[in-house]
């Protein structure tokens, strides 16, 4: 549960029905396979979880918690969920990837139904956290909803706004720490409070913490120490994972009853 060090907010569970497609065969005719048309009911896409690493970190660098979380989620959800990570400057690539996954009839465009079938979760640390909000804003312009955004010590790029959560996002949470010259924002807010629930702004303080982050490069551990500590803090990422898994319901992780 979220409750350390300082908590403001409450987690809400998000649930959604599991959809399926029923194919009807006419036994009096031999039906040959045909490409699906835009007017046909298409299969539902998997839920999509996109993680952004911070700074100039490679998207698959296993030292970083964002990458570790993605790997863990892939093991928990071998089907029904597409989990991918991107560099903090690859928002456009992530956007194109999302559109490709949502295009279930493979006609190169997204129908209103395909857009509304989207179940998207975005998370990240530092520049990666702010990139998740920029991507959510791009998705809003395209009419695509987002289930959840999760920012860990979000740092804006070149003065761009990463504190206002766009109205296409159903829920958002912010984890931050206030120390050092690189630190996150203490307060995110909804562009439209009627459509977006701010789960909370959760403050962590590492001023007296002995958390080491030994596998991280020395310059991260000394130059931006608290900013790195929140990235390698297992308590933070356990809470991030919990929110993601709640939002993925009713999809069950492997090994649990459905």
N, C-alpha and C positions, 0 to 999 in steps of 0.2 A: 504494500500500500504506500501511497505517497504521503510522507509525513516527516521528512528529514531533508535538510535542517529546518527550513521554514516553509510552510505550505499555505497557499491561498488558492482555493478552488476545489472542485469536486469532480471526480471522474464519472462520466455518464457512459453507460454501455450503449453501443450502437448495434442494432441487429437488423438484419434484412433477410427476406425470404430467399431460399435457394430456388433458382429458376431452372426450368428444363424445357426442352423442345420435344414435342410429340409428333412423329412422322406418321402420316396416314398413307397406307398403300392401298391402291385399288386392285383387288385380285383379278379383275376381268381384263386388265391390260398389262402388257409388258412395259415397264417404265424404265427408260434409259436415264443414266445420271446426267444432269444438266447443271451448269453453274448457277449459284443462287442469284436471284435478282434482288434489286434494292427493295422491292415490295414484299419479299418473302420474309418470314420470321427466321432470324438467324440465331445461332447458338450464342449463349451468353459468354462474354470474355472472362478470363480469370480476374480476380482482384489484382491490383497493381500496387506494389510497394517500391517507391523510389527513394534511395538514400544518396545524399551528396556529402562527400568528404570536404574538409576545409582546406583553405589555402591552395597550394599547388600540389597537394598530395595526389598520388595516382589512385584511380578508382578502385584498384584491387590490392592496395597495400594492406596486408593482413595485420599489421601492428595496430591499426586504428579501429576504434570501437564501432564506427559506422559500418565498416567492412565486416567486422566480426558479427555484428548483429544481423546483417544481411545473410551471411553464411548460415547462421543459426536458424533464421526464419526459413531458409530454403530446405533445411533438414526437417523442420517441423511441418512444413507445408509442401510436400513433394508434388502435389497437384492442387489446382484451384487457385493458386497464388503465384504471380510472377514477381520475383524480387530482383532488383538490379541496383547497382551503384554507379555513380557518375562523378567526375571531377566537378569542382565548384563553378567552373566556367563552361560547363556542357549542358546548360539548360535547354538550348535549342535541340540538341541531340536527344535529350530525355523527352522533350515534347513530341518529337517525331516518332520516337519509339512508342510512346503512349498511344498516339494516333494509329500506328500500325497494329497494335494489340487490339484496340477497340474496333478496328475495321474487320469485323467477323465475316462479312460476305466477300471481302477481298476485292472490292470494286474500286479502291483508291480514294474513296470519299467517305465521310461519316454522315450517316443519316441521323435525324433527331433521336431516334430510338437507340442507335448505337452510342450516341453521346450520353444519353440518360442511363444507359446500362453500366456506365463507368463506376468502379469502386476503387478510388485512388487514395493512397496514403503517401505523404511526402515528409521526409525528415532530413536533418543535417546538422552539422556543427560548424560554427564560425561563418566563413563565407558560404559554406555549404548550406547552412541554416537559412541565410538570407536568399540564397538561390532557390530554395524550396518555395519561398513566398513569391519570388519573381515568376517562377514556373506556375504557381497557382493562379497568378494574375493573368498570365498568358492563356491558361486553360479557361479562365473566366471569359475572356474575349472570344473564345471559340465555343462557348456554350457548354463546357464540360465541367461537371461538378467534382468536388474533392471531398472525401470523407473526413480527412484529418491532416493537419500539419503539426509537426513537432520540431521546435527550434531549440538547439542547445548552444548557449552562449553566442547568439546570432550577432554577426558583425556585418554592417551594411557595406555595399560597394559604391564608392564614389558618390556618397550622399543619397543614394536611392532609398526609398522607404521600404523597410522590412518589418515595420512595427504595426502597420495597418493590414489586417487580414481581410482579403477580398471576400465578397458576399457569396461566392460559389463554394466556400469552405464551410462544412457543417460544424466542425469542432477544431479547436486549436489549443496548443499548450506551449508554454515557454519556460525553459530551464536556463537559469543564468547565474553568474557569480559577479560580484561588483569590484573585484580587486585587479590591480595591474593596469598597464596602459592599453591592453587589449582585453576587453570584457564585453559581455552581452548587454542587451537592453533589459531594463527591469520591468517593462510594461508593454505588452502587446494589446491591441484593441481591435474590435470588429468594425469594419466599414459599415456593416448593417447588423446591429445587434438582434434584429428579428430573425435573421437567417443564420448567424454564426454564433456559437456558444464558445466563449473563452473558458476553457477548463480551469486554467489558472496560470499565474506567473510564479514559478517555484525557485526560491532563492537558495543557493548553496554558498558557503563561505569556507575558503581553504586557507585563511590567514594563519591558522595554527595547525593545519593538517600535515600529517606525515606521509600522505599519499605520494608515492615515488614516481610512478609511470616509467619504470626502469627501461623498458624497451623503446621508448621514444628517443629521438635525437637529442643530444645535449642542449642544443640551442632552444628547443621547445621546452625542455625541463627547467631552463634557467632564465631565458629571455622573456618568455610568456608563460611562466610557471602556473599560475592559477587557471589561465585559459586552457592549458594542457591538462591540468588536474581534473577539470570537469569533463574533459573528453575521455579520460581513462578511468573515471570513477564508475565502478560497477553498479553502485546504487542508482546513479542517474540513468544508466542504460537499461537497468532492470525495470525502471519505471516507464521508460520509453517503450520497451518491449511490451509491457503490460497494457499500455494504451493501444498499441498496434494490434495486439491479439484480441482485445475487446472489440475493436472496430472491425475486425475480420469476421466476427461471429455472423452467421452460424457456421462458417467454415471451421472445422475442428482440426487441430494439429494432429499429426500422426500419433497413434498409440492411445488416443482418447476416444471415448464413446461419442457418437454423433447423435 
